Amino acid sequence: MIKKQPKFYLFIICFILVLPITIHADSIKKIWDFSIDDIFSTTSISTNFSPVLSGTKLVFGDLKGNVKTLDITNRKVEKIIKLPIAVERSIKFTSKSLKNYVVFSGKHLTNGKHYYCSIDVKNKKVKGVVAHNNDLISFGEFALFEKNNNFIIFNPKVGRGVYRQKTTFSILKPIYTQDYNRNVFQSNQNEVVDIKVPNFAASLIMSSKSNKKDVLEFNTVVTIENNIIADNIDSEILYFHRNNGLIGLLDVKKRKIIWEKKYFSSDTKIQGPYIAGKNLFYLVSYSGQSENKERLGKIIALKKESGLASWISEDLPFNNFGIVHFDKYIISSDLEGNILFLDIKNGEIKDKINVGKGISKPIISGRNVFVVTNSDIIMLESKRVRFRLKLLGRKIKKYFT
């Protein structure tokens, strides 16, 4: 405890200094903007792309395979490397050990096959390229994919598969969960399957002396009906939708549907639910486009207990992002190029800032939000005192636990 006292006092001093500065602040402010043309002057980035924040650098890739970074502190652009793929998406890993590694995916510039490419940003090197069409399931410092009933563990640090295990399962789709210590997928046989990764898995997988026999464990949580698509899961409930427009909750222990409601039709798509307290948040988007060539959708907030709507937003444009929760807001946008901050309790617009059209998935880092549009990168900051003190409190709690 004695060794921690100096840092504790530093936290207290910061707390005292931050309080008077932010006591009257209660809004979102634009800190800076930066033109994408100053990063990629002759090429373009994919409309599905959202950069990865690696330390103080946003890492971008374009459709010609060029990878560059933008330092968020001084807006310095640095060229990293040129890849053999047209960068379409990025994969986020939560492990601190991967802070200098980024994985991009996209089609090869010559043969058209889909690849995942791992990059060492700090040393400006390609670590490896893996051909695979479907999603990777990221966990800790690794990712997992399935091929011909083999589960392969991919290590971004070496850029290839480092472990292979034969199973009877095949992945239909990963299942989103807000339990970051859990990895779940829906199989082609409609099983909901937990992947258990032992605490010693990393050392066992990477050990040259280990025979690596059956490191991964699989637990079938529940088998669902053929027309059910799993969307989210927690310890007790599976959140699902059907192609006919129904969404619902399934008690996985009792194997019993809690409720089903209809909020969309066969010509719409849903993302979610994102769970916040007693509410569920869905994005219901239409298959067509508006006259402004934007894909439109509604955010629907439902009461978890009953499935009844708490609030429903107006038609709003969405490019490639679903439900993003920041502070006490759900982030959205409008046809005029404003980023909107909707009150999570009632859907009212509490703040809006004009950033331009074509907003991709916002990147959240502490009290900052980074937004990429058709033409710019924008950094926003929350000045709300309670939020900033909440973040400071989390840091103090994390340090002393």
Disulfide bonds with the S-S distance in Angstrom:
none
